[in-house]
Amino acid sequence: MPHRKPQNLEIDNLDIQILSILMKNATTPYTEIAKELIVSGGTIHVRMKKLEEMGVIKGASLEVNPQKLGYDVTAFLGIFLEKGSQYNEAVKQLKMVPEIVELHYTTGSWSIFAKIVCHDTNHLREVLNENIQSVKGIQRTETFISLEESIKRQITLD
């Protein structure tokens, strides 16, 4: 599939190559990237700063395996709001629930779709009953427990 250049962004092939390398391994040193792409380390640094300022790079993070830390249940939650106008207030309250690791405003059946991680099903029930369903404006929820994560990846640029 041919790569499409994002609209209104000053991104060239070198930027795409830098991003591709770092998306595979964010700990790759700039000097190693520079060597691979046959440019200076300073060029990589300048390009990364430009990409951050443009909002292409939102930050860097460490990815951990929740199961190795005792979070054995991953669930997805469809949240029905009483009214769409309650979205902003509901999100403010849902941000206070640490087990919610992703939250999306969606079209379709639900107003909000969330991903949550919990230690076990008792913890999940507690989070649902005490933290989520008590949020003002939430009419009801629909829960799906993940049995296995089969694919998790970033978009590809090359």
N, C-alpha and C positions, 0 to 999 in steps of 0.2 A: 504494500500500500504506500503510495507516495506521500512524503511528508508535506503537510500544508503549513505555510508560514502564518503565525498568528497575526491578526489584523492590528494595525496601529502600534506594533511593537518593533523596535529596532533590534531584531535578533538575527544573527547570521549563523552560518554553518559552524563556526568555532564555538559560539554560545551553545548551540545544540549538542556539539560533541562534548563540551565540558559538562553540561547537564546530564547527558547520557551516562557518562563515567560516574558522576557523583550519585546518580539515582540507583546505580547498581551497588555502589559502596560509598556511603557518605563520609567514610573516614579516609578516603584516598587523599594523600597529601598533595597540595598544589604543585609541589616540585615534580612529583611523579606524573601528574596530569600534563604539566608543561613538557616533560621529556617525551611522553607518548604523543603529544600533539605538535611537537617541535616548535614550541614558542617559549618565551621566558616565564618564569614564575610570577613576575610582576604583571604580565599580561593576564594571567589566570586570576590574580588578585583583583585587578581592575575590572575584569569582566564579571567576576562574582559580585563585586560591589554594585556594578551597574544593574545586574539582574535582581539584586535585592531591592534597590531603589525603585525599579520598575514594578516591583511586586510579583515578579515571576517566581522568585524564591521566597517562601513564607517563613523559613527558618530551618533549623536542623534539629532532629530529635533522636533519642535513643529508643529503639524498639525492644521491648521486653516480651517474653512469653508469659502471659498471665497464668497459664496452668502451672508453670514451674514455681509461681509465687502463691499457689493455693487458690486461684480463681478457676474453678473447674467448670463453671456454667457460663456460656455465652448465649444471650437471648436477644431477640429483636422484638421490638415493641411498636405496634401500631397504636397511635394515640388519637382518639376522637375528641375534638374540642366542641364545647357547646356552641361557640361562635368563633369564626375566624379572627374576629377583632381581639380575641383574648390571647392570641399567639405570643405577642411580645411579653406580656406579663407571665404567661406560662413558662416561656423560655428562661426568664429571670429566675424563677423558682426551680426549674429543672437543672439549671447550672449548679445549684447547690447540692445536687445528688452526685457524689463522686463515682458511683458505679456506672453512670452514663458516660460512655466514652465517645459516642457520636450522636448527633442530633440533626435531623434534616426536616425542613419544611417541604411538604410534598403535595402533589396533586393526587387524585384518585380517592380511594376509600378513606384514608387517614389524613388528618391535618399534619401530624408529626410522625416521623419514623425514627426510632432510637435504637442504638446498640448498647447493651449493658453487659457488664461482667460481674459475676457473683461467685462466692466461695462454693455454694451448693444450692439446692432447690429451696431449702429453708430460708437462706439469705435472700434468694430471689423473691420469694413470697413476702418477706419483710420489706424489701425495697419497694415492691409493687404496692403493697397495702399501705405502708406508713409514709413513704416518701413521694411516690408518683401519683397514685390515685387520689391522694388528699390535696393535690394542687388545684387551686381555684380555676375553674374553667374546663377542667378535664372531665368529660362526660363518661368515658369508659376507655378501656385498653384491650388490646388483643396481643397475646404473647406467643412467640415462636422460639423454641429452644433449638439452638444449633447443635447438631450431632457431630459435625466435623467441618473445619474450614478447609476447603479444597483449593481455592485460589485466593491469593492476596498479593496484589502487585500495584505498581505505579503505571501510569501510561508509558508507552514506549515512544521514543523520539527518533529512532533510526530504523 
